[in-house]
Amino acid sequence: MRLYKTDAIVLSDSELGDQDKIITLLSDQYGKIRAVAKGARRLKSRFAPAVQMLSYVNAVLYRSQRIEVDTFNECKINSPFLGIRNDLVRLSYGYYLVELIMKFIRGAETPPFLFDLVLKMLFLLETTPEKSLPVLMRSFELKMLTILGYRPYLAGCVDCHRRIEKSRQVYFSGYEGGILCSSCSRKRVGKLVSYEAIRWMKFFANTPLKKLANMRAGEKIEKELKVIPESYIPHRLGEDVLSYDFIETVQDLEKDGDLEKIID
């Protein structure tokens, strides 16, 4: 076995036997890592506080030569992101972010810049005003899709490649991978969106996350932009992202005033 050290984000954990856990990490240097944290299920375990989901840690691990699961030697917390864990709305976004990474990154290798994007998102998720979280997440989704090579085609109609004019109707198709003009939408499946929604998509894709931390796009536009998580991403993955519905449920409870009752 070979010892190595890396900064990483804890994505998930699963039980192993009576006392251990298998932890999935996202590392900038080594991609997605699976490692055993021995004794992590014990109350007084030295690993238990550090290997909680969404923690940003510095880990020292042994690389196994025979199996694809490494072993923790040391693990120190860089940031526990308590502001996310202690807020159900923010935590729901955190769950969604983790599920996106787990489903899009199947192998060990992580595309360049993805780790930095996820880490920046977690720091902003902890501090951004709650009303700006939908905008922040749509920007994260578009940036992540760009890094992974799945960015939606927004320069014109994905079918005929004609430029979309402001006065014409615009459709967004998760199946086709971008926007459709009114003519091409007759023979393709797409959802009617406003020209302004497409402009916001372009803006979110190219604007640094930190500049969006206090921004709103307006209720109408934000509703239209849900076409990204509700249609585009599921089509790219070939499956639904289940935790997205959890965000919607938590936000509906908060609007109705029921979230505080549940927590209390």
C-alpha positions in Angstrom: 0.0 0.0 0.0 1.1 3.6 -0.7 0.4 6.6 1.5 -0.9 9.8 -0.1 -2.5 13.1 1.1 -5.2 15.1 -0.5 -7.8 17.8 0.2 -11.3 16.4 -0.6 -15.1 16.9 -0.2 -17.0 14.1 1.5 -19.8 13.0 -0.9 -21.4 10.0 0.9 -20.9 7.2 3.3 -22.1 3.6 3.7 -21.9 1.2 6.6 -19.3 -1.6 6.5 -19.6 -4.2 9.2 -20.4 -3.2 12.7 -17.9 -0.4 13.2 -16.5 0.9 9.9 -17.7 3.1 7.0 -16.9 3.3 3.3 -16.5 7.0 2.4 -16.8 8.5 -1.1 -14.6 11.6 -1.6 -14.2 14.1 -4.4 -10.5 15.1 -4.7 -8.9 17.6 -7.1 -5.8 15.5 -7.5 -7.2 12.0 -7.4 -10.8 12.3 -8.6 -13.5 10.3 -6.9 -12.1 8.1 -4.1 -13.7 5.3 -2.0 -11.9 4.6 1.3 -12.6 2.7 4.5 -12.8 4.8 7.7 -12.1 2.1 10.3 -14.1 2.5 13.5 -16.1 5.5 12.1 -19.4 4.2 13.4 -18.1 4.2 17.0 -19.2 7.2 19.1 -15.6 8.2 20.1 -14.1 7.5 16.7 -11.4 9.9 15.6 -12.9 9.8 12.1 -16.6 10.2 12.8 -16.6 14.1 12.9 -14.5 14.4 9.8 -16.3 12.0 7.4 -19.8 13.5 7.5 -21.3 14.4 4.2 -20.4 17.8 2.7 -17.3 18.2 4.9 -14.2 19.7 3.3 -11.3 17.7 4.7 -7.6 17.0 4.4 -7.1 13.2 4.3 -4.1 10.9 4.5 -4.9 7.5 2.9 -3.3 4.2 2.1 -3.8 3.2 -1.6 -4.7 -0.4 -1.9 -2.8 -2.4 -4.6 -5.4 -5.2 -4.7 -8.8 -3.6 -4.5 -10.4 -0.2 -5.5 -11.1 0.9 -1.9 -8.4 2.7 0.0 -8.0 3.2 3.7 -8.0 6.3 5.9 -4.9 6.9 8.0 -5.7 10.5 9.1 -8.5 12.9 8.4 -8.7 16.6 9.5 -11.5 19.0 8.9 -10.8 22.1 6.7 -14.4 23.2 6.9 -17.5 21.4 8.3 -20.0 23.7 6.5 -22.2 23.8 9.6 -24.2 26.6 8.0 -25.4 24.1 5.5 -26.0 21.2 7.8 -27.9 23.3 10.3 -30.3 24.8 7.8 -32.8 22.4 6.1 -33.2 24.5 3.0 -29.5 24.8 2.4 -29.0 21.1 3.3 -31.5 20.2 0.6 -29.4 22.0 -2.0 -26.4 20.3 -0.6 -28.0 16.9 -1.1 -28.9 17.8 -4.7 -25.3 19.0 -5.4 -23.9 15.7 -4.1 -26.3 13.6 -6.1 -25.4 15.5 -9.3 -21.7 14.8 -8.7 -22.3 11.1 -7.8 -24.4 10.5 -10.9 -22.3 12.5 -13.4 -18.9 11.3 -12.2 -19.0 7.5 -12.5 -15.3 6.7 -12.6 -12.4 7.8 -10.6 -11.2 10.7 -12.8 -12.6 14.2 -12.2 -12.5 16.7 -15.0 -10.3 19.8 -14.4 -11.9 22.7 -12.5 -14.9 20.6 -11.2 -13.5 20.2 -7.7 -12.9 24.0 -7.4 -16.4 24.7 -8.7 -18.0 22.3 -6.1 -15.9 23.8 -3.3 -16.8 27.4 -4.2 -20.4 26.4 -4.4 -20.4 24.9 -0.9 -18.8 28.0 0.6 -21.4 30.2 -1.2 -24.3 27.8 -0.3 -23.4 28.4 3.4 -23.6 32.2 3.2 -25.8 33.3 0.2 -29.2 34.7 1.1 -31.8 32.0 0.8 -33.8 33.9 -1.9 -30.7 33.8 -4.2 -30.1 30.1 -3.9 -32.2 29.1 -7.0 -30.1 31.5 -9.1 -26.9 30.2 -7.6 -27.8 26.6 -8.3 -28.9 27.3 -11.9 -25.5 28.9 -12.4 -23.7 25.9 -10.8 -25.6 23.5 -13.0 -24.7 25.3 -16.2 -21.0 25.6 -15.2 -20.9 21.9 -14.2 -22.5 20.9 -17.5 -20.0 23.0 -19.4 -17.0 21.4 -17.6 -18.5 17.9 -18.3 -19.1 18.7 -22.0 -22.9 18.8 -21.7 -23.5 22.5 -22.0 -26.9 23.2 -23.7 -26.8 24.8 -27.1 -27.9 28.4 -26.7 -26.4 30.2 -29.7 -29.4 29.4 -31.9 -31.8 26.6 -32.8 -30.2 23.3 -32.1 -31.9 21.8 -35.2 -31.6 24.4 -38.0 -29.0 26.5 -36.3 -30.8 29.8 -37.1 -30.4 32.6 -34.6 -33.3 33.1 -32.3 -34.9 36.5 -32.6 -36.3 38.3 -29.6 -39.7 38.7 -31.3 -40.1 34.9 -32.0 -41.2 32.1 -29.7 -38.4 30.1 -28.1 -38.6 26.4 -27.0 -36.1 24.6 -24.8 -35.6 20.9 -25.3 -33.9 18.7 -22.8 -34.0 15.8 -25.2 -32.5 17.8 -28.2 -30.0 19.5 -26.0 -30.8 23.2 -26.4 -33.2 25.7 -27.8 -35.5 25.3 -30.7 -37.1 27.9 -33.0 -40.9 27.9 -33.4 -40.6 26.1 -36.8 -38.4 23.2 -35.5 -40.4 22.8 -32.3 -43.3 21.5 -34.4 -41.4 18.3 -35.1 -39.4 18.2 -31.8 -40.4 18.1 -28.1 -39.7 21.3 -26.3 -41.0 23.6 -23.6 -42.0 27.2 -24.4 -39.7 29.6 -22.6 -39.2 33.4 -22.9 -36.3 35.0 -24.8 -35.3 36.5 -21.5 -34.9 33.1 -19.8 -32.4 32.1 -22.5 -30.5 35.3 -21.9 -30.3 34.5 -18.2 -29.0 31.0 -19.0 -26.2 32.5 -21.0 -25.5 35.0 -18.2 -25.4 32.4 -15.5 -23.2 30.1 -17.6 -20.5 32.8 -18.0 -20.7 34.8 -14.7 -18.6 33.8 -11.6 -20.6 32.2 -8.9 -19.6 34.8 -6.3 -21.2 37.6 -8.4 -24.6 35.9 -8.2 -24.6 35.5 -4.5 -27.1 38.3 -3.9 -29.0 38.2 -7.2 -32.6 37.4 -8.2 -33.9 36.8 -11.7 -37.5 37.3 -10.8 -40.1 34.7 -10.0 -41.3 34.2 -13.6 -37.8 33.7 -15.0 -36.7 31.5 -12.1 -39.7 29.3 -12.7 -38.8 29.0 -16.4 -35.2 28.1 -15.6 -36.4 25.0 -13.7 -36.4 23.4 -17.2 -32.6 22.8 -16.5 -33.0 20.5 -13.5 -36.5 19.2 -14.5 -35.8 18.3 -18.1 -32.2 19.0 -19.4 -30.2 17.3 -16.6 -32.4 14.1 -16.5 -32.1 13.7 -20.2 -28.3 14.0 -20.0 -28.2 11.5 -17.2 -30.9 9.1 -18.5 -32.5 9.2 -15.0 -34.1 11.7 -12.6 -32.2 13.4 -9.8 -34.3 12.4 -6.8 -33.1 15.0 -4.4 -34.3 17.9 -6.6 -37.9 17.1 -5.4 -36.7 17.4 -1.9 -35.6 21.0 -2.5 -39.1 21.7 -3.9 -40.8 20.0 -0.9 -38.7 21.9 1.7 -39.3 25.2 0.0 -43.1 24.6 -0.3 -43.2 23.8 3.5 -41.3 27.0 4.2 -43.7 29.1 2.1 -46.7 27.6 3.9 -45.1 28.2 7.3 -45.0 24.5 8.1 -41.2 24.0 8.0 -40.6 25.8 11.4 -43.4 23.6 13.0 -41.7 20.4 11.8 -38.3 21.5 13.1 -39.7 22.6 16.4 
